[in-house]
């Protein structure tokens, strides 16, 4: 019996030793695992801390550089720590991938279009996979292993929905430094920016207010995606990306001139403010007969029409009966609703024509609230009033039912409604066609148009090139 007890005591002792060894082994494994995973994390934290320090230094550099570029100081110096990385000053002779291009298109007069570009250049810090750069008045950061780039400090790009102010910060000079010490970046300027727009000495088309159709801004940069993100955060701008050319593209609609002007064969109308129940304030034509036309103001078909994607809006004037009155038809169709979806109206009233023969004249007011219209839909079976409904891709308020023969809508009601629809996707151009024997004298005839434009259309443009000489000293 005593012998058996001793054997059990030995077994218990062996179990204790094995347990201690297992605990020790588990501890070693745990510590090893912690070291395996925590060392890279600690290294990443150190890298992030160093990157933040560089970003802070570049943010200070950005602020001081702006003072130089905008004429507040002729010279500013900023100290930056290298922390094992390198800093390079790249002008357009080194970095042709950092530039901005402005294209101003004029569809009605292509000869008045403008196209010009400028180099940004960069002050760029690089360490391993991390890049931090000053470019275009902003600070940008990019880590090759973490996806795209991000904005640290916003660029000099200011747009309030009406005026774009764009001082282009253009870097000159080439220098570099690397290591672990501190370096100084000196930025200087003669404080004489080059005025690119408006500037009629360069081109008669470079004047405000802008008389064109679109403004395109192409920003080519290693940090193009962050530029686009910045544009998307602004209220009145959005950007698209051209990945192949590392370019952010910003498109701005131009608000066309309003008021009274001499009649031409084209009329541009900007997008109206659909949130305004009555966004169109004036839309009228004063028409005089052509001097050599003894038949007077007697158009067989005087058409004013606009096409926007799937939508078409047409006003048609024609002589009715004698030579002293004009009948009007209004037609709207949208093939997005269906090929046969057409709304057509004819005037209950007529526009009077005054005087005789070549001296005849008439005022056609497409916002006359007393000029009533009759609904005359086609007999093709399509929904007769498809565009009068909740605000959406093919319809606009008011949400009403309109039957054939309805005479409760005025010319003002139709113009307000259809202008919202035809400009839903942006500005449109109305073509004015007087037919083979146009009876209208365009030199003496006038058009008046005023409306509440959709917020965000550009009217004024101010662009300067601000050259800055940048040098690195140790």
Residue, then its C-alpha position, 0 to 999 in steps of 0.5 A: x500500500x505504501x508503494x502505491x502511494x509513492x507511485x501516485x505522488x510521482x505522477x502528480x509531481x510529473x503533471x505539475x512539471x508538464x503544466x508549468x512547461x505548457x504554460x511557459x510555452x503558451x506564454x512564449x508563443x503569445x509573446x512571439x505572436x504579439x511581437x510579430x503583429x505589434x512590431x509592424x503596427x508600431x512601425x506603421x504608427x511611427x511612419x504615420x506620426x512622421x508623415x503627420x509632422x511633414x504634413x504640418x510643415x507643408x501646411x505652414x509652407x502652404x500658408x506662407x507661400x500664399x502670402x508670397x503668391x498673393x502679394x502680401x510678402x516678397x519672401x517667405x522661408x519655412x523649415x521642414x524636417x527630412x526624417x530620412x526622406x527627400x524633398x524635390x522642387x519640380x518646375x515644368x521642366x521636370x514635372x510636366x504631369x502637374x498642370x491645369x488647362x482651361x477650355x471655354x467653349x462657345x457653340x454658337x461662335x466657335x471662333x470665340x472659344x478659348x483654350x490655355x494652360x499653365x504648369x503648377x509644378x510641385x514641392x514634393x516630399x518622398x519617403x518609401x511609399x509616402x508622398x506629400x506635395x504642395x501643388x496648386x496652392x494646396x497640400x496633398x498626400x499619397x501612400x502607394x499602399x493605401x489607395x488614392x491620394x487625399x487633400x491636406x490643405x485646400x488649393x487656391x480654387x474659389x467658386x461661389x456659384x457665380x464667380x470663379x477666382x483661380x490664382x494659378x500658383x506656378x513654381x519655378x526653380x529646381x532643387x532637392x535635398x535628402x537625409x535626416x536634418x532640417x532644411x529651409x524652403x525659400x519662396x519668393x516672387x516679384x508680386x506681378x501676377x499675369x492676368x489671363x482672364x479677363x484680358x482682351x489684349x490677349x483675345x477679344x473673347x476674354x471678357x466678363x461676363x462670360x459669353x460662351x457655353x461651357x467652362x472645362x477645367x482639366x487638372x493633371x496631377x499625381x493627386x488628381x483623385x484628391x483634386x476631384x474629391x475637393x471639387x465634389x465637396x464644393x456646393x456648385x461643382x462636381x468632377x469626373x476622372x480620367x484615370x488614363x491621363x491622371x486628370x480631374x475634369x471640372x465642368x461649369x455651365x455658363x449663365x447666358x446674357x439676359x435682357x433685351x438684345x437684337x434678334x439673331x437666329x440663335x438664342x441660348x437659355x440657361x437652366x432655370x431654377x426648377x424650385x421657383x414656381x415661376x422662374x421665367x420673368x420675360x420672354x418676348x419678341x418684337x418683330x418688324x417686317x423686312x424692309x423689302x417685303x411688301x407682303x409684310x409680317x406674314x410668316x407661313x411658319x416662323x419656328x423657335x425650337x430647342x432640343x435637349x437630349x430626348x426633349x423638344x420644345x417648339x413655338x410656331x408662329x404663322x399668319x392666320x386669315x388676313x395679314x394682321x394677326x399671328x396664330x401660335x402653336x406650342x409643341x412639346x415631346x419627349x421620346x424618353x416617355x415614348x415615341x408618340x408622346x407629344x403635347x400640342x397646344x394652339x392659341x385661343x387668341x391671336x397676336x395682332x400685327x400693326x401697320x401695313x406691308x413693310x412697316x408691319x410689326x408685332x409683339x409676341x409675349x410668350x409670358x402673357x397670362x391673358x393669352x389662353x391656349x387650347x390643348x389639341x393632343x394627337x390621336x395616337x393613343x399616347x398619354x395626352x398629358x405625360x409631362x404634367x405630374x410630380x417632378x421627375x425625369x419626364x414630368x414637372x409640376x403642377x400635377x394635373x390632368x389635361x384633356x383635349x379641348x382644355x382652355x384653362x392654361x395661359x401662354x405663361x403657364x405653358x412657358x413656365x412649365x416647358x422651360x423647366x423641362x427643356x432646361x432640366x439637363x442644362x442650358x439649351x439653344x433655341x434655333x429660330x427659323x423663318x422659313x424660305x422667305x423669312x419676313x423678319x428684319x433681324x437688324x431692327x427686331x428685338x428679343x427680351x429674356x430674363x429668368x431665375x437661373x439655376x444656382x451654380x452657373x458661372x458668370x464671371x471668371x478671374x484667372x491669374x498666373x502667379x509665378x514663384x521661385x522656390x529654392x532649398x537651403x540646408 
